[in-house]
Amino acid sequence: MSTAANTANHYPSRGHMQEVIQAATRELRDLLRERAEIMRRVGTIKQTLIYLSKTFGDSVLTPDVLALLGRTPARKQPGFTRACRAILMEAETPLEARQGCHEMARRFPELIERHKDPVASVTTVFNRLVGYAEARSFVNAKGRRVWEWVAESEKAEAVDGNRILTLPVHRVS
């Protein structure tokens, strides 16, 4: 047997390969949708616990729950993304990047000190959270870009290729 014939026997046909690629692509899209849904649910539950804590005090939450919310002093340094997530989640109004940066400096000064351009870093992470379908971004009445945490009931998503896009749901005030 020739080498070409041996090689052809070891590889799947092009049609079979395309089926595998299509199946893997479908599964990837499904997993990305599931991840977005799980992150929405996690955010909604965390937001509920945070509001209960703000209303009744941290004493109503067990140490385990406080740890899940990232509110224990035992954790040396929360990650920058985790800190940005907490800031957005706990904000009562949409935040400009500078406001997020100010809150980061107040709550996590050790994290902000490590960044040359903290506003750019906060902006990058806030935009990444939009990409994760955890937050939304829009221009406020003053013409400034702001970000807010998106509660589970406010999210709508569409799939574009391999990306999941978050479509903002505008509130009527």
N, C-alpha and C positions, 0 to 999 in steps of 0.2 A: 504494500500500500504506500501511496505517496504521502508526504508530509501534509500537503494541502487537504487531502481526504481525511487524515487523522484529525487535523485541526477543526475541520467543518463538523465532525461528529461530536466535538466537545462543547460547542457553543449552541445556544438555542437559536431557533429560526428567528428572523427579523420580526415576523408576525407575533410570535410568542413573546419576544422581548418587549414589543409595544404593549401587549396585554399586561405584562408585569408592570411596566412603567405607568400605564393608566390606572391599574389597581393601586399601586403605591401612591400615586398622586391623589386619588380619591380618598384613600385612608389618611394621607397627610392633611387634606382639607378638612375631613371630619374631625381629626384630632385638634387642629387649630380652632375649629368652631367650639369643640368641647372645652378646650383650654380657656377660650374667651368667656364661655358661659360659667365655668368654674370660677374664674377670676371675678366676674360680676357678682356671683353668689358670695364669694369670700368677702369682697368689698362691702356688700350690703350688710352682711352679718357683722363685720367689724364696725361699720358705721353705726349700726344699731347699738352695739355694745359701748361704743365711744359716747354716743348721745346719752345712754343710760348712765354711764360713768360721770358725764358732765352734769347731768341732772341730779343724781343722787350721791355723787362722790365715788372715788375709786374704791372705797371700802365695800361697796356692794359687789365688787368683782373679786374672784379668788385670785391668789397669786398665779395659778396656772393660766387663767384668762388674761391677766395683765401681761404675762410673758408672751402669750399668743399675739397680743396687741403691740408687743415691742415696748412696753411701758415699765420694764423692770430695770433697776439700776445694775443688776448683775451682768447685763450685756455690755461689754466694753465699748464697742463701736458698731452701731448699726451701719449698714451699707448706705451709700449715698442715695441709691435708688429707693431703698426701703424708707429712708428719712423723707425723701420727696413725696413718696406715696402717703406716708403718715400726715405730712403737712397738707397735702391736697385733700385727703380724706377727712381731716378734722377742720378744715376751713369752712367758715360759715357762708362765705361769699366767694365767687370766682377770684383767683389771684393772678396778678401780673407777675412776671418773672422776678422783678425786683422785690415784690412783696414776699414771694416764696423764698427768695434769698435772705431777706431780713428775718423771716421766721426760722429759717435754717440756722442763721447765725445765733439767734436767741436760744434755740432748743438744742442744736448740735454744733456748737462752735468749733469743736475739734475736726469735724468733717469739712466745714467751709474753709478752714485755714489751709487745707491741702490743695486748694484749687486756685490757679492763677486768675481765672476769670469766672468767679462764682455765678454771676448772672447767666453766662453762656452755659455753664454746667447744669444749672437748674432748668434752663430753657430746653436743653438737650434731653434731660430726663423727663420733663413734663411732656415733651413731644413723643418720647418713647412710650410713655404711659398711654398716650392717645393711640399709638400704634398697637398697644396691647389691649385696647378696648376697655381700659380702666378709667380713662379721663376723656374729656372733650375740650376742644379749644375753639374760641370764637373771638370776634372783635367786639369789645364792649361799647357802650354809648359814647365814651370818650375817644373812640377810635384806637384803643390799645388792645393788643392780644392778651387774652386771659385764659386760664385753664381752671377746670373744676372737675371734681370727682364725679363719676357718673354712677348713680344708683342703678340697681338691677332693672327696675321698671322703666328707666329712661333710655335704655339702649336698643338700638336697632342695628343690624349689621348686614352687609352684603359681601359676597365673595367676588373678587376680581383676580382671576388667575390663582396664584398661591397665597395672595394676601387677603386678610380679613379687614374690611374697612368699617370704621365706626361712622355711622351717619348721625349727626347731631339731631336731637329731638328738642326743638325750641319750646320753652315754656311761655305761656301767655300770662303776663303779669297784670 
